[in-house]
């Protein structure tokens, strides 16, 4: 199940590693094994596995994780149609929403 990827690079998931307190809640609550703990911080091991359920962000007390639940695939498809490109949310191109 974890290898299921709908569209590559459309997930709105963001992690600010400098804000992370290494509590590990994201690893515990993520149903798709998107996160791991490494070097005293959480890190995203595969963004495309994220299904934008929002469990990680809701359980992240320091607010190091943000995700717009359920909008990545839809936004990616619409963006691709409007720009006549492959579906993408643009997160990898524009880091303005990243820490």
C-alpha positions as YAML, in Angstrom:
chain: A
units: angstrom
residues:
- id: 1
  name: UNK
  ca: [0.00, 0.00, 0.00]
- id: 2
  name: UNK
  ca: [2.75, 2.48, 0.85]
- id: 3
  name: UNK
  ca: [4.11, 2.34, -2.72]
- id: 4
  name: UNK
  ca: [0.87, 3.79, -4.11]
- id: 5
  name: UNK
  ca: [1.59, 7.19, -5.67]
- id: 6
  name: UNK
  ca: [-1.24, 8.94, -7.50]
- id: 7
  name: UNK
  ca: [0.70, 11.76, -9.14]
- id: 8
  name: UNK
  ca: [4.33, 12.63, -8.49]
- id: 9
  name: UNK
  ca: [5.22, 15.96, -6.86]
- id: 10
  name: UNK
  ca: [1.73, 17.28, -6.07]
- id: 11
  name: UNK
  ca: [1.61, 16.84, -2.28]
- id: 12
  name: UNK
  ca: [1.37, 20.01, -0.16]
- id: 13
  name: UNK
  ca: [3.28, 18.45, 2.77]
- id: 14
  name: UNK
  ca: [6.07, 20.61, 4.21]
- id: 15
  name: UNK
  ca: [8.41, 19.97, 7.15]
- id: 16
  name: UNK
  ca: [10.48, 22.65, 8.88]
- id: 17
  name: UNK
  ca: [13.32, 20.58, 10.36]
- id: 18
  name: UNK
  ca: [14.61, 23.48, 12.48]
- id: 19
  name: UNK
  ca: [11.25, 23.62, 14.33]
- id: 20
  name: UNK
  ca: [11.06, 19.85, 14.85]
- id: 21
  name: UNK
  ca: [11.54, 18.70, 18.46]
- id: 22
  name: UNK
  ca: [11.99, 15.01, 17.50]
- id: 23
  name: UNK
  ca: [8.92, 13.80, 19.40]
- id: 24
  name: UNK
  ca: [8.25, 11.19, 16.71]
- id: 25
  name: UNK
  ca: [4.49, 11.70, 16.55]
- id: 26
  name: UNK
  ca: [4.61, 12.12, 12.77]
- id: 27
  name: UNK
  ca: [6.25, 8.70, 12.44]
- id: 28
  name: UNK
  ca: [3.68, 7.15, 14.78]
- id: 29
  name: UNK
  ca: [0.52, 8.60, 13.20]
- id: 30
  name: UNK
  ca: [1.44, 8.54, 9.49]
- id: 31
  name: UNK
  ca: [-0.36, 5.63, 7.81]
- id: 32
  name: UNK
  ca: [1.93, 5.79, 4.75]
- id: 33
  name: UNK
  ca: [5.40, 5.79, 6.40]
- id: 34
  name: UNK
  ca: [6.30, 9.20, 4.95]
- id: 35
  name: UNK
  ca: [8.55, 10.19, 7.88]
- id: 36
  name: UNK
  ca: [11.54, 8.81, 9.74]
- id: 37
  name: UNK
  ca: [13.60, 10.07, 12.66]
- id: 38
  name: UNK
  ca: [17.23, 10.69, 11.81]
- id: 39
  name: UNK
  ca: [19.89, 12.70, 13.60]
- id: 40
  name: UNK
  ca: [17.48, 13.96, 16.24]
- id: 41
  name: UNK
  ca: [14.98, 15.34, 13.72]
- id: 42
  name: UNK
  ca: [12.09, 14.05, 11.64]
- id: 43
  name: UNK
  ca: [12.62, 13.95, 7.92]
- id: 44
  name: UNK
  ca: [10.43, 13.18, 4.94]
- id: 45
  name: UNK
  ca: [11.61, 10.03, 3.21]
- id: 46
  name: UNK
  ca: [9.06, 10.10, 0.37]
- id: 47
  name: UNK
  ca: [6.67, 13.04, -0.08]
- id: 48
  name: UNK
  ca: [4.80, 11.28, -2.86]
- id: 49
  name: UNK
  ca: [3.55, 8.59, -0.44]
- id: 50
  name: UNK
  ca: [1.63, 11.28, 1.50]
- id: 51
  name: UNK
  ca: [-2.16, 11.11, 1.06]
- id: 52
  name: UNK
  ca: [-2.66, 14.48, 2.81]
- id: 53
  name: UNK
  ca: [-4.76, 13.08, 5.65]
- id: 54
  name: UNK
  ca: [-3.33, 15.75, 7.99]
- id: 55
  name: UNK
  ca: [-2.66, 13.43, 10.94]
- id: 56
  name: UNK
  ca: [1.00, 14.46, 11.11]
- id: 57
  name: UNK
  ca: [0.27, 18.19, 11.20]
- id: 58
  name: UNK
  ca: [-2.53, 17.79, 13.76]
- id: 59
  name: UNK
  ca: [-0.20, 15.87, 16.07]
- id: 60
  name: UNK
  ca: [2.88, 18.06, 15.62]
- id: 61
  name: UNK
  ca: [2.93, 20.22, 18.77]
- id: 62
  name: UNK
  ca: [5.73, 22.57, 17.65]
- id: 63
  name: UNK
  ca: [4.00, 23.13, 14.28]
- id: 64
  name: UNK
  ca: [6.92, 21.88, 12.19]
- id: 65
  name: UNK
  ca: [4.59, 20.15, 9.72]
- id: 66
  name: UNK
  ca: [2.05, 21.74, 7.42]
- id: 67
  name: UNK
  ca: [-0.21, 20.07, 4.89]
- id: 68
  name: UNK
  ca: [-3.36, 21.26, 3.17]
- id: 69
  name: UNK
  ca: [-5.44, 18.15, 3.63]
- id: 70
  name: UNK
  ca: [-6.73, 16.70, 0.38]
- id: 71
  name: UNK
  ca: [-5.78, 19.46, -2.05]
- id: 72
  name: UNK
  ca: [-2.47, 18.32, -3.58]
- id: 73
  name: UNK
  ca: [-3.73, 16.05, -6.33]
- id: 74
  name: UNK
  ca: [-6.61, 18.33, -7.29]
- id: 75
  name: UNK
  ca: [-4.41, 21.42, -7.27]
- id: 76
  name: UNK
  ca: [-1.77, 19.58, -9.30]
- id: 77
  name: UNK
  ca: [-4.21, 18.48, -11.96]
- id: 78
  name: UNK
  ca: [-5.78, 21.94, -12.25]
- id: 79
  name: UNK
  ca: [-2.35, 23.59, -12.40]
- id: 80
  name: UNK
  ca: [-1.27, 21.20, -15.16]
- id: 81
  name: UNK
  ca: [-4.41, 21.90, -17.18]
- id: 82
  name: UNK
  ca: [-4.13, 25.68, -16.80]
- id: 83
  name: UNK
  ca: [-0.41, 25.74, -17.62]
- id: 84
  name: UNK
  ca: [-0.51, 22.95, -20.22]
- id: 85
  name: UNK
  ca: [2.14, 21.04, -18.24]
- id: 86
  name: UNK
  ca: [2.48, 17.86, -16.24]
- id: 87
  name: UNK
  ca: [0.46, 17.93, -12.99]
- id: 88
  name: UNK
  ca: [2.41, 19.66, -10.20]
- id: 89
  name: UNK
  ca: [1.58, 21.74, -7.16]
- id: 90
  name: UNK
  ca: [4.77, 23.76, -7.70]
- id: 91
  name: UNK
  ca: [6.09, 23.15, -4.20]
- id: 92
  name: UNK
  ca: [9.42, 21.87, -5.45]
- id: 93
  name: UNK
  ca: [9.83, 24.94, -7.69]
- id: 94
  name: UNK
  ca: [8.68, 27.62, -5.26]
- id: 95
  name: UNK
  ca: [10.01, 27.40, -1.72]
- id: 96
  name: UNK
  ca: [8.03, 30.42, -0.47]
- id: 97
  name: UNK
  ca: [5.81, 28.17, 1.65]
- id: 98
  name: UNK
  ca: [8.77, 26.32, 3.09]
- id: 99
  name: UNK
  ca: [10.71, 27.36, 6.15]
...
